[in-house]
Amino acid sequence: MKVYIESYGCTFNKADGQIMAGVLNENNIDLVDNIDDADVVIVNTCYVKLPTENKIIYKIQQLQENFPDKKIIVGGCMVEIDPEKLNNIGPDCSWIGPHQLNKAADVVKQTYCGEVVRECGLSKESKVGVAKVTDDSLIHIIQICEGCLGACTFCCTRFARGPLNSYPIADIVEEAKLAIENGACEIQLTAQDTAAFGRDTGEKLSDLIKEVANLKGDFRVRVGMMHPKNILDDVDDIIDAIKQPNVYDFIHLPIQSGSDKVLKEMRRGHTIDQYLDIVRKFKNEIPNLTLATDIIVGYPTETDDDFLKTVELLKCVKPSLIHLSKYQHRKGAISSSLKEIPHETMKKRSKFLTQIKSEITMEENKELLHSYQTALVVEKGSKGGFIAKTNSYIPVVVDNVNLGDFVRVKITHATATYLKGIVE
């Protein structure tokens, strides 16, 4: 029996795929690198955006049409968020929810034998310290908690991931230690909201970051997305943690809108002034900080004035990375009961912000021209060369290096999305 796993979406979901692969490996079930060689295909779904949903639905339909003899298992967020639609498009597919990964081997075996198995529902079982199988030993993902404390009106992911469930710092540190000893040079701490870590257990994200960063070895730590409202009372300690030498000078702090009115309607739980204060403190203490943020374009209640406030915010803050998403209704989300704004209006706003995004990131990257940067080589480039990450987590294309090396790079070229450099 041979199994192929295809994962979609965020870093956390990628780690779920690695855990399923680890469970199968421990049960002597063979993993293969392409669908043609597989008897069973696991589609590990993401459901955060409509385009991804459509892509996944098409994938499941194409698998059923083109590979009628293969057994299909659907995993990930779609299982918990939209089981009715999933059942309609794949009535013969087995399911494995994101909280049931320890049952992956049993689900695969029963599905292979012709049964339709559906393992769903929430669980408090830890995802730390379990065996993972990955095709990249340099980058190790650790899920520090699952679920969130948010009530964002546009989000459906929280229905799949459930309430906050933080894992013990000691267990996370032990997994990081073993990963580094086994050759990992980048530790990614991930969650639906890393800033929520420990709110249910009494532990602190800042303490976790410091303990991982102070492990022995040559490596970097990347801290995943933080909800602004959940770092308001711990900003100084988190800044101190990010300043540790082994931690990338990088934060992902989504704002979603530049309008306080829209933020309130989104139930984000913070204001623009609070966001600006957080950013100001980080940049004062970490001058080379890379700030990533998320913007939702065209939330149903977003007026022209609200949109202009978002434009003003971006021009003021100048994030180095901006993830833009056009608003679309999601299954179960509160905002899905609202009337969407006209498509042409949304398209126009998105195009305008895309241009601003390019201008900001181009300006930011140009400032690094002719500078020297220390960078960690983390992957091969899709068009040749290698991708290294600076201490500020900015990608640099380089040649003549080895994966896992720390190199000194002179920046010779800048684009809106990456740098190029020469290793010296």
N, C-alpha and C positions, 0 to 999 in steps of 0.2 A: 504494500500500500504506500502510495506516494502523495504528498500534500504540497500544494502551492498556496502561499499566503500573499495577498495583495492589500496593503494598508493605505488608507487615504487620510488626509487632514493633518492635524496638529502633531507636535512632538510627543504629547502624551499618548495619542492614539498609536503612533509609531511604536512606542514602548509596549503598548498592549499587544501589538503584533509580535514583538520580540518575546514577550512572555508566553504567548500561545505556542510560538515556535519552540521555546524552551521546554514547555510541558510535553509537546509531541516528541521532542528529542529524548527526553528522559524515559519515555514509554516506547522507545525504539521504533518510532514512526518516521519514515524517511521524508526529508524536506527537499524540494526541487526548486530550481531557479526559473522555470518557465511552465506555463499552463499546459503545453503540449505533452509534457512528461507526467502530468499529475493525474491521479485517480479522483482526488478530492480537491476542490478549490475553496479557500476561505476568503471571502470579500469582507475586509475589516473596514466598516463604513464610517464616514463623517457626515454630519447632518447640519452643520452650523450655517451653511449658505445654500441658496437654491441652486446655483450652478453646479455645486458639488453633488447635491441631491440628484439632479438630472443626470450627471455623469455616472453616478453609481447605479441608478435605475437602468440606464442604457447598458452598463456593463453587465448587470445581472441578466437582462433580457438577451444580450448577445451571447453570453455563456450558455444559456439554455438553448438558444437557436443553433449555435455553431458547435457546441460540445454536448450533445444530448446524452452521451454515455457517461459524462462526468457528474459526480455528486457535488452539490453546491451547499456551502454553509455561509450564512450571512452573520457577521459579527458587528461590533461597534455600536455607535449611538442610535442608528436607525432602528435597531431592534427594540429599544425602549421608547423611542419618541413616536414612531409611526408604524406600529405593527400591522395595522389594518391595510395600509398601502403595500407594505412588504408582503403580506399574505396574498394580496391581489396579483402582484407581479411575479411572485415566486411561491405558489402554493405547495410545491414539492421541496422547497428549500428548508434545511435545518437552520436553527438560530443558536447563537451563543452571545449573550449580553456581556457588556464590558465588566460586569461584576462576577462573572462566572468562568473566568479564564482557566481556573484550576481544573475545570471539567472538559477542557479542550480535547484531550485524548479520547475520553468516553464518547463525546459527541461525534468525533471523527470516525471512530470504530463503528458506532451504531449507524451513522449515515452511510458509510461505505457498504454496510450490510443491507441497505435499502430502507432503513427506518427514517422517519422525519422526526427529529429531536429538537425540542425548543427549550433551552435553558435560559431563563430570564430572571429579572428581579434584582433588587439592591442587596449589597453585602458589605460587611465591615472588614472583610479579609484583607490583610496587608499585601501590597504589591512590591514591597521592599525585601531584598534578600532572596528573591526567587530566581531560579535559573532563567537566563535569557539567551536567545540565539540571535546574533546579528551579523550582517555582512561587513560591519565597520567596527573593528576593535579599538579604533582610536577615539571615537566619540561614544561616551557611555551616558545613557539617559537614566536618570533616577526620578521616579514619581514620588514627590515628597508628601503629597496629600491628594485626595480626590474629593470632588464636590466643591461647593462654594457657599458663601454667606450672602450672596447677592440675590436681587429680585428684579434684575433688568428686564424691562418689558419686552425687549426685542429678542431675547435669548430662549432657545429651546434646549440647549445643551444641558442646562441644569436639571432637566427632567430625566435625562439619561444618567447623569453622574451622581445625582442625589445630594444629600446634605454633606457638610464638611466632615472629612475623616482624615485626620493628620496621622502620619506614621512617626514612630519614635526617632529622635535625633540619633541615638546610639546605633540603631539599625541602618539608618541612611549613611552615617559615617563609615560603618563597617563595609557596606556595599561599595562606597566610593574608594575606600582603601584597597579592597580586593581588585577593583577595576584598574586602579593605577598600577598596582603590582603586576597586573596582567597586560600592561601596555597602553592603557587608555591615557590620552594626553588632554582630553577635554571632558569635563564632567558637566552635564546639563541638568540643572535642578528644575523640574517642570511640575506644573499643576494647572488646573483651571484658573487658579489665582494663588500664586506663591505667597502673596502678602497675607493671605488668610491662614497660612500655616501656623499651627499651634494655638489658634484661638479656641479650639475645643479641648486642648490637652494642657495648656499652661506653658508650653514651650514657645520659643521665639525664632522667627526666621533669621534674625541677625545672628543669634547664637549658632544656628545651623550652618550658615554661610561661613562663619569664622572657623568652626570646627573642621569643616571639609577643606577650606582653604589652607589650613595649617597642617594638613597631612604631608608626609614626606614625598618628594618626587617633583618632576618637572611637568607641570600641567596647568590648565586654566579652568576656571569655573564660570559657567554662564548661568545667570539667574533668569528664570522665565518671567512671564507676564505678572505684573502686580497691579491690583485694583487700587486706584488712588485713595479711596475711602479707608482702606485697610492698612495704610501705612501712616496715616495722619498722626497717630499717637506714638509712632516709633521711627520717625524719619531719621533722627540723628544716629540712632544705633544701626539702622540699615545702611546709611551713608558710610559709617565707620567700617561696616562689614564689606561693602563694595570696594572700599579703599585698600583692602588686603592685596598684597602683591600678586597673588595667584588668581585673583578674580578679575574678569574683564570689566573695564570701565564702561559698562553698558547697563541700561535699564529699559524695560518695555513697560510703558505707562500709558495705557489707552485713555483718551479723553472722549472720543466719540462725537462730541459737538462743542462748538465754542459759545453756545448759548446756555445761560443758566436756566432759562425757561424750558428748553428742550431736555437738558440734563435732569431736571426735576420730573418732567413727564416720562423720561426713560427710567426713573427711579434709580439713578446712579448713586445717590447718597453723598455727593460732594459738590462743591461749587467751582467755578472757574478760578476765583481768587485762591482757593485752597490748592488747586492744581498748580497754579503759577507759583505759589509759595513753595510747594514741594520741589518743583523744577529749579527754582532759584537757589534753594539750599543745596541741591545736588551739584549744580553747575559751579557754585561758589567753592565747594569743597573738592570737586573733581573736574578741573578745567577741560580735560580731554574727553569728557563724557560723551558717549553716543546715546542719544535719546530716540527711542522708537515709540511711535504712538499709532493708534487706530482711529479712523474717522468713518462714521456712517453717514453717507450722503443721502439726503432725501427722506429722513424720518417723517412719518405721516403728518406730524404737527410742525415741521420745519418751514418757516416762512422765508421770504427773501431776506428779511432783516436778520433772522437767525442764521441763515447761510453766510451772510456777510460777516457776522461775528466769528464764525468758524474760520473764514478767510483771514480775518484780522488776527485771530489767535495763532494760526500757523505762521504767519509772517512775523509775529512777535516772538514765538518760542523757537521757531526754526528747527524742528526735529530732523535728525539725520536720517531717519527711516520713517516713512509714512505709509501705513497700510490702509488703502481706501476700499470701502465696500458700498455698493448701492443698496439701499434698504430694500428688503423683500420680506413679505410675510413668512413666518415660520410656524410649523405645526405646534399648537398649544401656547404660543407666545401671546402675551396680553395685547401687544400692539397690533396683532393680526386682526383684531376687531375694528381697527380704524381704517379709514379710506386712504389708499395710497395716493401720493401726489402724482400729477401727470407724468407719464414716462418721458416726454420730451424735456420737461423741466428738470427731472432727475438726471437725464443724460447730459444736459447743458451744464448743470452744476458739477457733475463728475468730471467732465472734460476740463472745466475751468480749474478744479482742484488738482487734476493730474498735471496740468501745466505748472501750477505753482509748486507742486511737489518736486517736479524735475528741476525747477529753478533753484529751490532751496537746497536740495541734495547735491546739485552740481556745484553750487557756491561753496557748500561745506567741504566737498571733496577737493575742489581746486585749491583750497587753503593748505592742503597737505602736499601739494606739488613741491618737489625738490627736498622734502623733509626726509629724515631717516626714521624708520619705524621698526620696532621689534615685532615679529609676527610668527604665529604658530601655523605650520603647514598641516592642514586638516583633511584635504581631499584632492582628488584629481579633477581638473577642469573638464567640462563637457566638450570643449572645443580645443583641448590640448592644454599643456602646462599644468600648473597646480594652483589650488586656492589656499592662501594663507590668511589668517585673521590677525589683525593688529591687536594691540592691547586694548583698543577701543572697539573691538569686534567688527572692524570694517574689512570687507574682503579685498585681498590684493592678489592679482594674477602674477605668478612668478614661474621661472623655469630653473632647471638644473638643481633641484632640491629633492629631499627625501621626505616622505610622509612622516609626520611626528616630529620633524626638526623645528627648533626655534631659530629663526634667521634674522639678520639685519638687512633691511630692504630700503633702497633709495626709491622714492616715489617719482615715477617718470611720466605718468599719464593718469588723467582723471576723467571719469564719466559720471553720470548721475546715479549709477548703481554700484560701481566698483572702481578700484584703483589698479594700476599696473606698476610693477617695479622691478628693479634689478638687485639681485642679492649681492651683497658686498662682504 
